[in-house]
Amino acid sequence: MPLTQEAEAVRIELKNALAQAIGELEAVGHDKNEVDSLRELGEEIVDDGELWPYLSNSLAVFLTPREVHTFRLPNRLSAFVQVSDRFFIKPLLRTVTFPQTAFVLALAQNSARLIEVSPDSAPFEVRVPQMPEDAASAVGLSSISGRSPEGRLQGSEGQKVRLHQYGRAVDRALRPLMAGSTVPLILAAAEPLASIYPSVNSHVHLVDTVIEGNPENVSDAELAAQARTVLDDLYRQGLAELRERFEAWSSRGRTATDLSDVARAATFGAIDTLLVDIDQAVPGMVDEETGAITFHEESDARGYGVADEIARRALRSGARVLAVRSEDVPGGATAAAILRFAV
């Protein structure tokens, strides 16, 4: 939930960060009019009474002498001040790397509901046109336990056939909503629906893990909590698969972990997949044409975060970029890349 109880502490932290940024600009003799404009815009954010009651887990502020952009982020990020001629985007990359968003399909014989789960707000039920109210209505019967109208199906065999029909009707109702979506769909169901629905589902991002048990007596909040656990496992599995891929490509000479090599690969559009350490900052500059890095001893307004710039260049070339913790970067490097071609 949004962390409004921490609003005053965060407001003070932002005020201190603004003072630090202004100090860095003044220390390098930046244009006074631009510095004054930055200070004025920053103070407007600090004093904005409409912002602070609606915080999330982290707040990112991008400030220029002419405009300001604020982002309420679901991830808990370390406080950081970056002063340069370009935006510091790694905090936003963390959010899209692990979005903590999902749909939960709570499916039972007597009910079906779709719940949207997001990282920093309460879950809610999504209205789905044409969603069957229950299994019986989906197959046009008063009960799925009896004999079929033709008199051929009855007992457990007939029930399973009708549950398959019910599952297909639910899938048809979901298709317009899920078409083109990459949001994971998590099934909450008891047997036999827990096994039947995946066999008729058409959404490519249905998660293999099922929230087991009858969901009818489980609240949306409880299902959301279980869904977040499923998502955590899904993200861990994805990182493990990515590490295996990295090792396989290393044997072909198609990976890089040295920051200078990664920077050169990013500059020439050679990166297929990039992992960057979300917390580590390496001050410096990257040559626009060669990708050569000039490292700085400390961060100031004359440079920027090298890994952040590498990520920006990789994104511009269509690479997949993931902002992860240090333990998830191969070799413990600041950045690691799988390459489209050797450079």
Legacy VTK file of the C-alpha trace (Angstrom):
# vtk DataFile Version 3.0
C-alpha trace
ASCII
DATASET POLYDATA
POINTS 343 float
0.000 0.000 0.000
1.159 3.602 -0.519
3.462 4.589 2.324
1.752 7.853 3.258
2.844 7.444 6.891
6.438 8.132 5.796
5.556 11.247 3.789
7.182 13.814 6.079
10.455 11.879 6.340
10.582 11.460 2.550
9.788 15.149 2.034
12.736 16.119 4.230
14.965 13.639 2.394
13.957 15.166 -0.948
14.664 18.657 0.385
18.160 17.542 1.415
18.706 15.855 -1.963
17.718 19.073 -3.745
20.217 21.028 -1.642
22.944 18.507 -2.519
22.167 18.728 -6.233
22.192 22.537 -6.177
25.499 22.471 -4.284
27.088 20.208 -6.916
25.975 22.520 -9.719
27.262 25.610 -7.945
30.583 23.870 -7.255
31.286 23.476 -10.981
30.107 27.009 -11.828
26.915 26.044 -13.617
24.764 28.853 -15.080
23.187 30.767 -12.178
19.843 31.306 -13.906
19.471 27.571 -14.552
20.473 26.751 -10.985
17.877 29.208 -9.647
15.219 27.696 -11.910
16.091 24.187 -10.717
15.907 25.303 -7.112
12.500 26.926 -7.663
11.011 23.898 -9.422
12.440 21.561 -6.808
11.004 23.586 -3.940
7.601 23.479 -5.620
7.748 19.676 -5.479
8.850 19.705 -1.850
5.907 21.991 -0.990
3.339 20.220 -3.220
0.543 19.259 -0.829
-1.128 17.019 -3.438
1.928 14.782 -3.885
2.774 13.645 -0.365
-0.509 11.961 0.656
-0.148 9.468 -2.216
3.346 7.987 -1.938
4.336 4.499 -2.957
7.446 2.571 -1.851
9.869 4.953 -3.590
9.749 8.353 -5.261
11.857 9.335 -8.299
12.111 12.994 -9.272
13.603 14.102 -12.616
14.326 17.806 -12.668
15.571 20.206 -15.360
15.552 24.025 -15.419
12.340 23.863 -17.472
10.387 20.793 -16.361
9.880 18.228 -13.631
8.688 14.610 -13.750
7.799 12.552 -10.679
7.305 8.781 -10.508
5.818 6.841 -7.601
7.624 3.495 -7.752
6.509 0.184 -6.206
10.055 -1.018 -5.461
12.034 -0.012 -2.356
15.103 1.738 -3.755
18.153 3.224 -2.092
18.281 7.036 -1.865
20.491 8.492 -4.589
21.271 11.914 -6.067
22.557 12.123 -9.649
23.460 15.457 -11.253
24.298 15.356 -14.954
23.121 16.354 -18.418
20.860 13.272 -18.695
18.269 11.528 -16.558
19.254 8.708 -14.192
16.957 5.904 -15.372
18.024 2.817 -13.416
15.342 3.293 -10.717
12.654 3.120 -13.396
14.300 0.074 -14.965
13.964 -1.806 -11.677
10.231 -1.205 -11.762
9.786 -2.624 -15.258
12.216 -5.500 -14.612
10.055 -6.828 -11.772
6.651 -5.132 -12.163
4.846 -7.250 -9.523
1.664 -7.080 -11.601
-0.626 -9.988 -12.393
-4.158 -11.160 -13.016
-5.589 -13.890 -10.811
-8.355 -16.045 -12.255
-10.313 -17.352 -9.263
-12.167 -20.270 -10.792
-14.659 -22.587 -9.104
-17.676 -24.579 -10.284
-20.038 -21.969 -8.837
-18.140 -18.762 -9.620
-15.475 -17.138 -11.758
-13.797 -13.799 -11.120
-10.733 -11.994 -12.412
-8.630 -9.996 -9.935
-6.001 -7.446 -10.900
-2.952 -7.354 -8.625
-0.579 -4.388 -8.591
2.440 -3.716 -6.377
1.262 -0.671 -4.453
-2.535 -0.630 -4.389
-5.351 -2.879 -3.215
-6.394 -5.689 -5.576
-9.729 -5.318 -7.298
-12.090 -7.423 -9.360
-12.100 -6.705 -13.086
-15.438 -6.778 -14.861
-15.195 -9.235 -17.766
-18.043 -9.130 -20.319
-19.475 -12.554 -21.130
-17.760 -14.182 -18.145
-19.867 -17.227 -17.125
-21.419 -16.954 -13.681
-20.813 -20.652 -13.008
-20.241 -23.983 -14.717
-23.917 -24.881 -15.054
-24.916 -21.644 -16.781
-21.920 -21.921 -19.093
-23.254 -25.218 -20.481
-26.934 -24.294 -20.330
-27.892 -26.649 -17.520
-29.309 -26.242 -14.034
-26.570 -28.569 -12.733
-23.492 -30.250 -14.174
-24.083 -33.367 -12.073
-26.973 -34.837 -14.020
-27.409 -36.545 -17.376
-26.736 -34.541 -20.514
-29.740 -33.470 -22.651
-28.883 -36.227 -25.120
-28.740 -38.721 -22.278
-25.281 -39.964 -23.122
-23.038 -38.348 -20.469
-23.437 -38.721 -16.744
-21.452 -39.095 -13.539
-17.805 -38.045 -13.365
-17.309 -38.407 -17.117
-20.105 -35.993 -17.905
-18.978 -33.577 -15.208
-15.465 -33.373 -16.628
-16.799 -32.748 -20.127
-18.943 -29.884 -18.849
-16.061 -28.434 -16.843
-13.998 -28.431 -20.035
-16.854 -26.559 -21.723
-16.953 -24.158 -18.778
-13.192 -23.596 -18.985
-13.409 -22.834 -22.700
-16.238 -20.352 -22.063
-14.107 -18.585 -19.425
-11.149 -18.518 -21.809
-13.302 -17.012 -24.580
-14.484 -14.284 -22.212
-10.900 -13.436 -21.219
-9.459 -13.302 -24.747
-10.412 -9.683 -25.595
-8.945 -8.498 -22.291
-5.767 -10.582 -22.441
-5.018 -10.191 -26.157
-1.527 -8.788 -26.594
-0.959 -8.594 -22.837
2.277 -9.817 -21.263
0.865 -9.624 -17.732
1.046 -13.048 -16.040
-2.240 -14.862 -15.450
-2.282 -16.935 -12.254
-4.957 -19.574 -11.773
-6.546 -20.084 -8.355
-8.614 -23.279 -8.377
-9.184 -26.682 -6.825
-9.136 -29.948 -8.714
-10.349 -30.888 -11.244
-10.514 -27.302 -12.561
-6.885 -26.737 -11.553
-5.909 -29.316 -14.188
-8.713 -28.728 -16.686
-8.392 -24.974 -17.212
-4.708 -24.957 -18.325
-5.624 -27.502 -21.018
-8.125 -25.093 -22.618
-6.390 -21.775 -21.872
-5.157 -19.649 -24.803
-3.258 -16.922 -22.887
0.457 -17.512 -23.460
1.421 -16.009 -20.100
-0.573 -18.397 -17.902
1.754 -19.272 -14.999
2.400 -22.975 -14.360
2.033 -22.581 -10.586
-1.578 -22.784 -9.370
-2.920 -21.230 -6.171
-4.505 -24.381 -4.838
-7.872 -24.722 -3.142
-11.392 -23.429 -3.666
-11.063 -19.623 -4.118
-14.721 -18.854 -3.369
-14.105 -18.288 0.324
-10.758 -16.548 -0.138
-10.676 -12.741 -0.220
-9.122 -10.760 -3.064
-6.434 -9.523 -0.668
-5.489 -13.074 0.341
-5.327 -14.176 -3.287
-3.167 -11.134 -4.113
-0.741 -12.018 -1.309
-0.407 -15.561 -2.656
-0.030 -14.202 -6.200
2.919 -12.038 -5.137
4.657 -15.130 -3.775
4.070 -16.848 -7.115
5.509 -13.817 -8.926
8.608 -13.803 -6.706
9.219 -17.449 -7.608
8.603 -16.675 -11.276
11.166 -13.848 -11.250
13.740 -16.044 -9.471
13.194 -18.748 -12.071
13.619 -16.215 -14.882
16.921 -14.973 -13.442
18.160 -18.545 -13.025
17.346 -19.293 -16.668
19.108 -16.088 -17.708
22.241 -17.092 -15.778
22.231 -20.456 -17.569
21.907 -18.666 -20.904
24.759 -16.338 -19.972
27.023 -19.302 -19.175
26.131 -21.011 -22.453
26.895 -17.884 -24.489
30.135 -17.299 -22.576
31.575 -20.461 -24.105
30.977 -18.890 -27.524
32.705 -15.620 -26.642
29.412 -13.753 -26.779
29.274 -12.212 -23.287
30.958 -9.317 -21.497
31.352 -8.380 -17.826
34.207 -5.865 -17.977
32.535 -2.455 -17.865
34.688 -1.078 -20.668
33.748 -4.002 -22.926
30.061 -3.648 -22.056
30.160 0.094 -22.780
31.732 -0.499 -26.193
29.150 -3.189 -27.000
26.300 -0.866 -26.007
27.691 1.932 -28.184
27.821 -0.322 -31.252
24.384 -1.876 -30.683
25.851 -5.309 -29.927
23.922 -6.053 -26.719
21.081 -8.557 -26.770
20.457 -8.674 -22.994
21.959 -6.439 -20.306
21.938 -6.839 -16.522
22.945 -3.814 -14.454
23.487 -3.524 -10.706
20.681 -1.302 -9.426
22.677 0.007 -6.455
26.236 0.445 -7.729
27.162 3.787 -9.318
30.361 4.286 -11.294
30.970 7.977 -12.109
32.487 8.914 -15.427
31.684 9.468 -19.095
31.289 7.204 -22.140
32.580 8.395 -25.512
29.697 8.845 -27.945
31.506 7.252 -30.897
33.931 4.674 -29.478
32.286 3.735 -26.183
35.557 4.305 -24.313
35.027 5.122 -20.633
36.656 8.001 -18.802
36.322 7.173 -15.114
35.930 9.910 -12.496
37.135 9.588 -8.929
33.843 10.872 -7.531
30.381 11.777 -8.730
29.791 15.396 -9.700
27.915 17.439 -12.286
30.710 17.028 -14.866
29.916 13.343 -15.432
27.174 10.774 -14.934
26.598 7.169 -13.967
28.444 4.996 -16.482
26.226 1.925 -16.004
23.133 4.078 -16.397
24.458 5.457 -19.687
25.249 1.917 -20.864
21.656 0.925 -20.086
20.355 3.938 -22.039
22.383 3.012 -25.115
21.366 -0.634 -24.890
17.690 0.337 -24.730
18.059 2.554 -27.782
19.346 -0.437 -29.771
16.406 -2.619 -28.725
18.209 -4.662 -26.067
16.437 -6.220 -23.131
17.656 -4.435 -19.986
17.182 -5.717 -16.436
18.053 -3.763 -13.295
18.940 -6.328 -10.622
20.698 -6.669 -7.286
24.464 -7.227 -7.287
24.191 -10.938 -6.508
22.173 -11.447 -9.696
24.786 -9.914 -12.026
27.086 -12.655 -13.414
30.565 -12.455 -11.962
29.520 -9.823 -9.435
30.141 -7.146 -12.065
28.529 -3.726 -12.312
27.007 -4.796 -15.629
26.963 -7.981 -17.681
25.852 -8.437 -21.272
24.860 -11.199 -23.654
25.975 -10.044 -27.096
24.337 -10.237 -30.506
27.810 -10.267 -32.044
31.362 -9.984 -30.802
32.935 -6.524 -30.658
LINES 1 344
343 0 1 2 3 4 5 6 7 8 9 10 11 12 13 14 15 16 17 18 19 20 21 22 23 24 25 26 27 28 29 30 31 32 33 34 35 36 37 38 39 40 41 42 43 44 45 46 47 48 49 50 51 52 53 54 55 56 57 58 59 60 61 62 63 64 65 66 67 68 69 70 71 72 73 74 75 76 77 78 79 80 81 82 83 84 85 86 87 88 89 90 91 92 93 94 95 96 97 98 99 100 101 102 103 104 105 106 107 108 109 110 111 112 113 114 115 116 117 118 119 120 121 122 123 124 125 126 127 128 129 130 131 132 133 134 135 136 137 138 139 140 141 142 143 144 145 146 147 148 149 150 151 152 153 154 155 156 157 158 159 160 161 162 163 164 165 166 167 168 169 170 171 172 173 174 175 176 177 178 179 180 181 182 183 184 185 186 187 188 189 190 191 192 193 194 195 196 197 198 199 200 201 202 203 204 205 206 207 208 209 210 211 212 213 214 215 216 217 218 219 220 221 222 223 224 225 226 227 228 229 230 231 232 233 234 235 236 237 238 239 240 241 242 243 244 245 246 247 248 249 250 251 252 253 254 255 256 257 258 259 260 261 262 263 264 265 266 267 268 269 270 271 272 273 274 275 276 277 278 279 280 281 282 283 284 285 286 287 288 289 290 291 292 293 294 295 296 297 298 299 300 301 302 303 304 305 306 307 308 309 310 311 312 313 314 315 316 317 318 319 320 321 322 323 324 325 326 327 328 329 330 331 332 333 334 335 336 337 338 339 340 341 342
